[in-house]
Amino acid sequence: MKMISKFAVKIVLSLLFLLCLLRMPYGYYQLVHYVGMAGFIILAYLDFEKKDKTIVFIWFFSALLINPFYKAVLGRFIWNAVDILWSLALLISLFFDYREFKSKTTH
């Protein structure tokens, strides 16, 4: 169940960030800030038990960057680059999570 929720969070966040590349209403970006912060905090919590805490730091830093309370003013171009990087990072980590899940279930 934990792995399924992790997959769902990563897929939803990745889609939300990719949609940010389009011209959306301002309310959408506000929603992305709230959902993104919550999603990254959830991912940090779910990955906290791993030996290597690097990914936990990345998710936590991402939650701080996207937080809706103290917004980072980066400009549209930089935010688009960050959205692409986040989407790629989430999809790549999804692949590694799937490999880890598959190795645990086959042994």
N, CA, C and O atoms as a MOPAC input file, in Angstrom:
PM7 MOZYME 1SCF
protein

 N      0.82300 1    -1.19800 1     0.00000 1
 C      0.00000 1     0.00000 1     0.00000 1
 C      0.86500 1     1.25900 1     0.00000 1
 O      0.56000 1     2.23800 1    -0.68200 1
 N      1.94700 1     1.21700 1     0.77500 1
 C      2.84900 1     2.36000 1     0.85900 1
 C      3.46000 1     2.66300 1    -0.51100 1
 O      3.58700 1     3.82400 1    -0.89700 1
 N      3.83400 1     1.61400 1    -1.23700 1
 C      4.46200 1     1.80100 1    -2.54700 1
 C      3.46200 1     2.35300 1    -3.55700 1
 O      3.82100 1     3.17300 1    -4.40200 1
 N      2.21000 1     1.90800 1    -3.47300 1
 C      1.18700 1     2.40600 1    -4.39700 1
 C      0.94500 1     3.89400 1    -4.17400 1
 O      0.81600 1     4.65300 1    -5.13500 1
 N      0.88300 1     4.31300 1    -2.91300 1
 C      0.67500 1     5.73200 1    -2.63400 1
 C      1.88100 1     6.55000 1    -3.08900 1
 O      1.72500 1     7.67800 1    -3.55400 1
 N      3.06900 1     5.99400 1    -2.95800 1
 C      4.27400 1     6.67600 1    -3.41300 1
 C      4.24600 1     6.85600 1    -4.92800 1
 O      4.58000 1     7.92500 1    -5.43800 1
 N      3.84600 1     5.80200 1    -5.64700 1
 C      3.70500 1     5.88500 1    -7.10400 1
 C      2.68300 1     6.94800 1    -7.48100 1
 O      2.93000 1     7.75500 1    -8.37800 1
 N      1.53700 1     6.95700 1    -6.80300 1
 C      0.46500 1     7.90100 1    -7.11500 1
 C      0.91700 1     9.34200 1    -6.89300 1
 O      0.65800 1    10.21100 1    -7.72600 1
 N      1.58200 1     9.59400 1    -5.78400 1
 C      2.05500 1    10.94900 1    -5.48500 1
 C      3.02700 1    11.41100 1    -6.57000 1
 O      2.93600 1    12.54300 1    -7.04500 1
 N      3.94200 1    10.54900 1    -6.95500 1
 C      4.94200 1    10.92500 1    -7.95900 1
 C      4.31100 1    11.17900 1    -9.32000 1
 O      4.70100 1    12.11300 1   -10.02000 1
 N      3.35400 1    10.36900 1    -9.69600 1
 C      2.69900 1    10.55600 1   -10.99900 1
 C      1.87600 1    11.84000 1   -10.99600 1
 O      1.93700 1    12.61500 1   -11.95100 1
 N      1.10700 1    12.07200 1    -9.93400 1
 C      0.28100 1    13.28100 1    -9.85700 1
 C      1.15300 1    14.53100 1    -9.87000 1
 O      0.86700 1    15.47600 1   -10.60600 1
 N      2.20900 1    14.54500 1    -9.06700 1
 C      3.09300 1    15.70700 1    -9.03400 1
 C      3.74700 1    15.94100 1   -10.39000 1
 O      3.84200 1    17.07900 1   -10.85100 1
 N      4.19000 1    14.88200 1   -11.01500 1
 C      4.83400 1    15.01800 1   -12.31200 1
 C      3.87400 1    15.62400 1   -13.33800 1
 O      4.25900 1    16.50900 1   -14.10300 1
 N      2.63900 1    15.15400 1   -13.35500 1
 C      1.64900 1    15.71700 1   -14.27800 1
 C      1.33500 1    17.17700 1   -13.96000 1
 O      1.22000 1    18.00100 1   -14.86700 1
 N      1.19500 1    17.49600 1   -12.67500 1
 C      0.93300 1    18.88500 1   -12.28600 1
 C      2.06200 1    19.80300 1   -12.75500 1
 O      1.80400 1    20.89200 1   -13.26700 1
 N      3.30300 1    19.37000 1   -12.58300 1
 C      4.43600 1    20.20600 1   -12.97600 1
 C      4.53100 1    20.34900 1   -14.48800 1
 O      4.89200 1    21.41600 1   -14.98400 1
 N      4.21500 1    19.30200 1   -15.21900 1
 C      4.24300 1    19.40600 1   -16.67700 1
 C      3.14700 1    20.34200 1   -17.18400 1
 O      3.34900 1    21.06800 1   -18.15700 1
 N      1.99400 1    20.32400 1   -16.53100 1
 C      0.92000 1    21.23900 1   -16.91800 1
 C      1.27800 1    22.69700 1   -16.63100 1
 O      0.70900 1    23.60800 1   -17.23200 1
 N      2.20700 1    22.91100 1   -15.72800 1
 C      2.65600 1    24.28000 1   -15.44700 1
 C      3.36900 1    24.89700 1   -16.64700 1
 O      3.50700 1    26.11800 1   -16.72400 1
 N      3.81700 1    24.07700 1   -17.56900 1
 C      4.50500 1    24.59600 1   -18.75300 1
 C      3.53400 1    25.29500 1   -19.69900 1
 O      3.94500 1    26.09700 1   -20.53700 1
 N      2.26000 1    24.99200 1   -19.56500 1
 C      1.22900 1    25.64800 1   -20.37000 1
 C      0.80200 1    26.94100 1   -19.68600 1
 O      1.09600 1    27.15500 1   -18.51100 1
 N      0.12500 1    27.77800 1   -20.40700 1
 C     -0.43600 1    28.99900 1   -19.81200 1
 C     -1.70100 1    28.61500 1   -19.05400 1
 O     -2.73000 1    28.29200 1   -19.64700 1
 N     -1.59800 1    28.65900 1   -17.74300 1
 C     -2.72500 1    28.28900 1   -16.88600 1
 C     -3.13800 1    29.51500 1   -16.08100 1
 O     -2.36300 1    30.46100 1   -15.94400 1
 N     -4.38200 1    29.50000 1   -15.53900 1
 C     -4.78500 1    30.60900 1   -14.67000 1
 C     -3.93200 1    30.62800 1   -13.39500 1
 O     -3.39600 1    29.60200 1   -12.97700 1
 N     -3.82000 1    31.80100 1   -12.79200 1
 C     -2.98600 1    31.97400 1   -11.60700 1
 C     -3.39300 1    31.01700 1   -10.48100 1
 O     -2.53400 1    30.52900 1    -9.74600 1
 N     -4.68200 1    30.74900 1   -10.34300 1
 C     -5.16500 1    29.83800 1    -9.30600 1
 C     -4.57800 1    28.44300 1    -9.43500 1
 O     -4.36900 1    27.76000 1    -8.43200 1
 N     -4.31000 1    28.01200 1   -10.66900 1
 C     -3.70900 1    26.69300 1   -10.87600 1
 C     -2.32100 1    26.63700 1   -10.24200 1
 O     -1.97100 1    25.65500 1    -9.58700 1
 N     -1.54000 1    27.68700 1   -10.43800 1
 C     -0.18600 1    27.70900 1    -9.88400 1
 C     -0.21800 1    27.74700 1    -8.35000 1
 O      0.64000 1    27.16500 1    -7.68600 1
 N     -1.21100 1    28.43400 1    -7.80400 1
 C     -1.36600 1    28.42800 1    -6.34900 1
 C     -1.68400 1    27.01600 1    -5.85600 1
 O     -1.13100 1    26.56400 1    -4.85300 1
 N     -2.57700 1    26.32400 1    -6.56500 1
 C     -2.91200 1    24.93900 1    -6.22500 1
 C     -1.67000 1    24.05300 1    -6.29900 1
 O     -1.45000 1    23.20800 1    -5.43100 1
 N     -0.86800 1    24.25000 1    -7.33100 1
 C      0.35300 1    23.45300 1    -7.49800 1
 C      1.30700 1    23.67700 1    -6.32200 1
 O      1.97300 1    22.74100 1    -5.87800 1
 N      1.37600 1    24.90000 1    -5.82000 1
 C      2.24400 1    25.17100 1    -4.67200 1
 C      1.78900 1    24.38200 1    -3.43800 1
 O      2.61300 1    23.78700 1    -2.74300 1
 N      0.49300 1    24.37900 1    -3.17000 1
 C     -0.01900 1    23.63500 1    -2.00100 1
 C      0.13500 1    22.12400 1    -2.18700 1
 O      0.64500 1    21.43400 1    -1.30400 1
 N     -0.30600 1    21.62100 1    -3.33000 1
 C     -0.23400 1    20.17400 1    -3.58700 1
 C      1.22200 1    19.72500 1    -3.68700 1
 O      1.58100 1    18.65600 1    -3.19500 1
 N      2.05800 1    20.54500 1    -4.32600 1
 C      3.47700 1    20.20700 1    -4.46400 1
 C      4.17600 1    20.12100 1    -3.12100 1
 O      4.92800 1    19.18100 1    -2.86300 1
 N      3.92700 1    21.11000 1    -2.26100 1
 C      4.54800 1    21.08000 1    -0.93700 1
 C      4.09900 1    19.84800 1    -0.16000 1
 O      4.92500 1    19.15200 1     0.43100 1
 N      2.79600 1    19.57700 1    -0.15800 1
 C      2.27900 1    18.40500 1     0.55400 1
 C      2.85800 1    17.11900 1    -0.03800 1
 O      3.25400 1    16.21700 1     0.70100 1
 N      2.90600 1    17.03600 1    -1.35300 1
 C      3.42900 1    15.83800 1    -2.01300 1
 C      4.88800 1    15.59500 1    -1.70200 1
 O      5.28300 1    14.46000 1    -1.43600 1
 N      5.69800 1    16.64300 1    -1.73200 1
 C      7.12100 1    16.47700 1    -1.42900 1
 C      7.34300 1    16.10900 1     0.03600 1
 O      8.25100 1    15.33900 1     0.34800 1
 N      6.53300 1    16.64500 1     0.92600 1
 C      6.64500 1    16.26500 1     2.34100 1
 C      6.27300 1    14.79200 1     2.52000 1
 O      6.93300 1    14.07100 1     3.26900 1
 N      5.22600 1    14.34900 1     1.84000 1
 C      4.83400 1    12.93700 1     1.90200 1
 C      5.96200 1    12.04700 1     1.37700 1
 O      6.28500 1    11.02600 1     1.98400 1
 N      6.56100 1    12.43900 1     0.24600 1
 C      7.65000 1    11.63900 1    -0.31600 1
 C      8.85600 1    11.59900 1     0.62200 1
 O      9.48800 1    10.55400 1     0.77400 1
 N      9.17700 1    12.72400 1     1.24600 1
 C     10.28800 1    12.74400 1     2.20200 1
 C      9.99400 1    11.81000 1     3.37300 1
 O     10.87500 1    11.08200 1     3.83000 1
 N      8.76800 1    11.83500 1     3.85000 1
 C      8.37000 1    10.95500 1     4.95600 1
 C      8.46200 1     9.48500 1     4.54600 1
 O      8.96900 1     8.66300 1     5.30900 1
 N      7.97900 1     9.14800 1     3.35300 1
 C      7.98200 1     7.75800 1     2.90400 1
 C      9.39400 1     7.24300 1     2.63000 1
 O      9.64900 1     6.04700 1     2.76600 1
 N     10.31100 1     8.12900 1     2.24900 1
 C     11.68800 1     7.70900 1     1.96100 1
 C     12.61700 1     7.84900 1     3.15500 1
 O     13.80200 1     7.53300 1     3.05000 1
 N     12.10800 1     8.31400 1     4.28600 1
 C     12.94600 1     8.58600 1     5.44700 1
 C     13.64200 1     7.33100 1     5.97700 1
 O     14.72900 1     7.42800 1     6.54700 1
 N     13.04300 1     6.17600 1     5.80000 1
 C     13.61500 1     4.94200 1     6.34200 1
 C     14.79700 1     4.41300 1     5.52900 1
 O     15.49200 1     3.50200 1     5.98000 1
 N     15.03300 1     4.96400 1     4.35000 1
 C     16.15200 1     4.51000 1     3.53300 1
 C     17.47500 1     4.91700 1     4.17300 1
 O     17.56000 1     5.92300 1     4.87800 1
 N     18.51400 1     4.10700 1     3.90900 1
 C     19.83800 1     4.41000 1     4.45500 1
 C     20.37400 1     5.72400 1     3.89100 1
 O     20.87300 1     6.57100 1     4.63100 1
 N     20.26500 1     5.88000 1     2.58600 1
 C     20.76000 1     7.08800 1     1.93200 1
 C     19.70700 1     8.18800 1     2.05000 1
 O     18.62800 1     8.09500 1     1.46500 1
 N     20.03000 1     9.21100 1     2.80300 1
 C     19.07700 1    10.29400 1     3.06900 1
 C     19.10500 1    11.38700 1     2.00200 1
 O     18.43600 1    12.40900 1     2.15300 1
 N     19.86800 1    11.19000 1     0.92600 1
 C     19.97100 1    12.21500 1    -0.11000 1
 C     18.61700 1    12.53200 1    -0.71800 1
 O     18.26900 1    13.70000 1    -0.89100 1
 N     17.85300 1    11.49900 1    -1.04200 1
 C     16.55200 1    11.72100 1    -1.67200 1
 C     15.59000 1    12.41500 1    -0.70800 1
 O     14.75300 1    13.21000 1    -1.13500 1
 N     15.70400 1    12.12300 1     0.58200 1
 C     14.87900 1    12.80100 1     1.58900 1
 C     15.21100 1    14.29200 1     1.59000 1
 O     14.31300 1    15.13300 1     1.64300 1
 N     16.49200 1    14.61300 1     1.53200 1
 C     16.90400 1    16.01500 1     1.48500 1
 C     16.36500 1    16.69600 1     0.22500 1
 O     15.89100 1    17.83000 1     0.29000 1
 N     16.43600 1    16.01800 1    -0.90700 1
 C     15.93800 1    16.59300 1    -2.16700 1
 C     14.44500 1    16.87200 1    -2.07400 1
 O     13.99300 1    17.94700 1    -2.47000 1
 N     13.66900 1    15.91700 1    -1.55400 1
 C     12.21400 1    16.12000 1    -1.44200 1
 C     11.91600 1    17.25000 1    -0.44900 1
 O     11.03200 1    18.07200 1    -0.69000 1
 N     12.64900 1    17.28700 1     0.65600 1
 C     12.40800 1    18.32900 1     1.65600 1
 C     12.77500 1    19.71300 1     1.11000 1
 O     12.03200 1    20.67500 1     1.30800 1
 N     13.91400 1    19.81600 1     0.42700 1
 C     14.30700 1    21.08400 1    -0.18200 1
 C     13.28000 1    21.51700 1    -1.22600 1
 O     12.96100 1    22.70100 1    -1.32400 1
 N     12.76600 1    20.57500 1    -1.99700 1
 C     11.73700 1    20.88600 1    -2.99200 1
 C     10.47600 1    21.40900 1    -2.32300 1
 O      9.84600 1    22.34000 1    -2.82500 1
 N     10.10100 1    20.81300 1    -1.18500 1
 C      8.92600 1    21.29600 1    -0.44400 1
 C      9.15200 1    22.72500 1     0.03600 1
 O      8.23100 1    23.54100 1     0.00100 1
 N     10.36100 1    23.03500 1     0.48300 1
 C     10.66400 1    24.40400 1     0.90900 1
 C     10.62400 1    25.38000 1    -0.26100 1
 O     10.14300 1    26.50400 1    -0.11500 1
 N     11.12200 1    24.96100 1    -1.41100 1
 C     11.15700 1    25.82900 1    -2.57800 1
 C      9.75800 1    26.14300 1    -3.10400 1
 O      9.48900 1    27.27000 1    -3.52200 1
 N      8.87900 1    25.16500 1    -3.08400 1
 C      7.54900 1    25.34200 1    -3.66200 1
 C      6.50900 1    25.78700 1    -2.63600 1
 O      5.34400 1    25.97300 1    -2.98800 1
 N      6.89800 1    25.95700 1    -1.40000 1
 C      5.91300 1    26.28400 1    -0.36300 1
 C      5.10100 1    27.52100 1    -0.74300 1
 O      5.64400 1    28.46900 1    -1.31000 1
 N      3.81100 1    27.51600 1    -0.43500 1
 C      2.93200 1    28.62000 1    -0.83700 1
 C      2.94300 1    29.80200 1     0.13700 1
 O      2.30700 1    30.82100 1    -0.13400 1
 N      3.63900 1    29.68900 1     1.24100 1
 C      3.59300 1    30.71800 1     2.27400 1
 C      4.66300 1    31.79200 1     2.07600 1
 O      4.41000 1    32.97800 1     2.28700 1
 N      5.83900 1    31.37000 1     1.67500 1
 C      6.89400 1    32.30700 1     1.36100 1
 C      7.39200 1    31.93900 1    -0.03300 1
 O      8.28800 1    31.11000 1    -0.19100 1
 N      6.80000 1    32.56600 1    -1.03000 1
 C      7.04800 1    32.16500 1    -2.41600 1
 C      8.40100 1    32.66300 1    -2.91800 1
 O      8.79000 1    33.81200 1    -2.71100 1
 N      9.09400 1    31.75300 1    -3.58200 1
 C     10.34400 1    32.10500 1    -4.24200 1
 C     10.00100 1    32.75000 1    -5.58600 1
 O      9.25300 1    32.17900 1    -6.37900 1
 N     10.54000 1    33.91500 1    -5.83400 1
 C     10.29100 1    34.62400 1    -7.08900 1
 C     11.44200 1    34.30400 1    -8.03000 1
 O     12.53000 1    34.86900 1    -7.91400 1
 N     11.19000 1    33.39000 1    -8.96600 1
 C     12.24600 1    32.93100 1    -9.86400 1
 C     12.03700 1    33.34900 1   -11.31100 1
 O     12.96800 1    33.25600 1   -12.11200 1
 N     10.86600 1    33.79600 1   -11.66100 1
 C     10.58300 1    34.12400 1   -13.05800 1
 C     10.06300 1    32.90600 1   -13.79300 1
 O     10.35700 1    31.77000 1   -13.42200 1
 N      9.29200 1    33.14900 1   -14.83100 1
 C      8.62800 1    32.06100 1   -15.55300 1
 C      9.61400 1    31.06600 1   -16.15700 1
 O      9.40900 1    29.85600 1   -16.05000 1
 N     10.68300 1    31.55700 1   -16.79300 1
 C     11.63700 1    30.66200 1   -17.44400 1
 C     12.28700 1    29.70700 1   -16.44800 1
 O     12.39200 1    28.50800 1   -16.71000 1
 N     12.71900 1    30.23300 1   -15.31400 1
 C     13.38200 1    29.38600 1   -14.30800 1
 C     12.38100 1    28.42300 1   -13.68600 1
 O     12.70700 1    27.25700 1   -13.46500 1
 N     11.15500 1    28.89500 1   -13.39700 1
 C     10.14800 1    27.99100 1   -12.84900 1
 C      9.84400 1    26.85900 1   -13.83500 1
 O      9.65200 1    25.71600 1   -13.42300 1
 N      9.80100 1    27.17300 1   -15.14000 1
 C      9.57300 1    26.12100 1   -16.13900 1
 C     10.70600 1    25.10200 1   -16.11600 1
 O     10.45800 1    23.90000 1   -16.21300 1
 N     11.94100 1    25.56700 1   -15.99000 1
 C     13.08600 1    24.65100 1   -15.90900 1
 C     12.99100 1    23.78700 1   -14.65300 1
 O     13.25600 1    22.58600 1   -14.69700 1
 N     12.61300 1    24.40400 1   -13.53500 1
 C     12.45700 1    23.65100 1   -12.27700 1
 C     11.34200 1    22.62300 1   -12.41800 1
 O     11.48600 1    21.48900 1   -11.96100 1
 N     10.22900 1    23.00600 1   -13.04700 1
 C      9.12400 1    22.06500 1   -13.26000 1
 C      9.56600 1    20.86200 1   -14.08900 1
 O      9.19800 1    19.72600 1   -13.79100 1
 N     10.35300 1    21.11500 1   -15.12500 1
 C     10.85500 1    20.01700 1   -15.96000 1
 C     11.79300 1    19.12400 1   -15.15200 1
 O     11.69900 1    17.89800 1   -15.21700 1
 N     12.69900 1    19.74100 1   -14.38700 1
 C     13.62900 1    18.95500 1   -13.56100 1
 C     12.88700 1    18.11600 1   -12.53000 1
 O     13.21000 1    16.94600 1   -12.32300 1
 N     11.88100 1    18.72400 1   -11.87700 1
 C     11.09500 1    17.96400 1   -10.90800 1
 C     10.37200 1    16.80100 1   -11.57400 1
 O     10.35500 1    15.69400 1   -11.03600 1
 N      9.77700 1    17.03800 1   -12.73200 1
 C      9.06700 1    15.96100 1   -13.43100 1
 C     10.02000 1    14.83200 1   -13.78900 1
 O      9.70600 1    13.65800 1   -13.59200 1
 N     11.18000 1    15.18900 1   -14.31300 1
 C     12.17400 1    14.15700 1   -14.64800 1
 C     12.64200 1    13.41100 1   -13.41100 1
 O     12.73900 1    12.18400 1   -13.42200 1
 N     12.93100 1    14.14300 1   -12.34500 1
 C     13.39600 1    13.50200 1   -11.10900 1
 C     12.33100 1    12.55900 1   -10.55700 1
 O     12.64800 1    11.45800 1   -10.10900 1
 N     11.08000 1    12.98300 1   -10.58800 1
 C      9.99800 1    12.13800 1   -10.07800 1
 C      9.82800 1    10.88200 1   -10.93100 1
 O      9.64400 1     9.78900 1   -10.39600 1
 N      9.88900 1    11.03400 1   -12.25300 1
 C      9.72600 1     9.87400 1   -13.12400 1
 C     10.91600 1     8.92300 1   -13.03000 1
 O     10.73800 1     7.70500 1   -13.06300 1
 N     12.11400 1     9.46000 1   -12.91400 1
 C     13.30000 1     8.60000 1   -12.75700 1
 C     13.24900 1     7.86900 1   -11.42200 1
 O     13.55100 1     6.67800 1   -11.35200 1
 N     12.86600 1     8.58000 1   -10.35900 1
 C     12.77500 1     7.92300 1    -9.04900 1
 C     11.65200 1     6.89000 1    -9.04500 1
 O     11.72600 1     5.89300 1    -8.32600 1
 N     10.62400 1     7.12300 1    -9.83600 1
 C      9.53700 1     6.15600 1    -9.97600 1
 C     10.06100 1     4.85100 1   -10.58100 1
 O      9.68800 1     3.75900 1   -10.15200 1
 N     10.92400 1     4.98300 1   -11.57300 1
 C     11.54100 1     3.81500 1   -12.19000 1
 C     12.36900 1     3.02600 1   -11.16400 1
 O     12.28000 1     1.80000 1   -11.10700 1
 N     13.16600 1     3.72400 1   -10.36100 1
 C     13.98200 1     3.04600 1    -9.35100 1
 C     13.12200 1     2.42400 1    -8.24400 1
 O     13.42900 1     1.34400 1    -7.74100 1
 N     12.04900 1     3.11500 1    -7.87500 1
 C     11.12300 1     2.54900 1    -6.89000 1
 C     10.47600 1     1.28200 1    -7.42200 1
 O     10.29600 1     0.31200 1    -6.68600 1
 N     10.12800 1     1.29100 1    -8.70200 1
 C      9.52000 1     0.10500 1    -9.30300 1
 C     10.51000 1    -1.05400 1    -9.30600 1
 O     10.13900 1    -2.18500 1    -8.99300 1
 N     11.76100 1    -0.78500 1    -9.65400 1
 C     12.77600 1    -1.84900 1    -9.63600 1
 C     12.96100 1    -2.39700 1    -8.22900 1
 O     13.08900 1    -3.60700 1    -8.04200 1
 N     12.97500 1    -1.50900 1    -7.23800 1
 C     13.11500 1    -1.93700 1    -5.84800 1
 C     11.91100 1    -2.77300 1    -5.41300 1
 O     12.06500 1    -3.80000 1    -4.75200 1
 N     10.73100 1    -2.33100 1    -5.78600 1
 C      9.49000 1    -3.05900 1    -5.45700 1
 C      9.50600 1    -4.43300 1    -6.12000 1
 O      9.15400 1    -5.43100 1    -5.49100 1
 N      9.91100 1    -4.48500 1    -7.38500 1
 C      9.93700 1    -5.75000 1    -8.11600 1
 C     10.93500 1    -6.72200 1    -7.49700 1
 O     10.65500 1    -7.91800 1    -7.40500 1
 N     12.10100 1    -6.22100 1    -7.06900 1
 C     13.10100 1    -7.10500 1    -6.47000 1
 C     12.64800 1    -7.63600 1    -5.11200 1
 O     13.01000 1    -8.75100 1    -4.73600 1
 N     11.85800 1    -6.85000 1    -4.36900 1
 C     11.35600 1    -7.30400 1    -3.07900 1
 C     10.26500 1    -8.34600 1    -3.23500 1
 O     10.15600 1    -9.25400 1    -2.41100 1
 N      9.45700 1    -8.23100 1    -4.28000 1
 C      8.33800 1    -9.15600 1    -4.45000 1
 C      8.74300 1   -10.45700 1    -5.13200 1
 O      8.03500 1   -11.45700 1    -5.01700 1
 N      9.87600 1   -10.46100 1    -5.84500 1
 C     10.28500 1   -11.68300 1    -6.52300 1
 C     11.15400 1   -12.57000 1    -5.65400 1
 O     11.35200 1   -13.74200 1    -5.97700 1
 N     11.67700 1   -12.04000 1    -4.55800 1
 C     12.54600 1   -12.84800 1    -3.68500 1
 C     11.78900 1   -13.42100 1    -2.55200 1
 O     12.36000 1   -14.12600 1    -1.72100 1

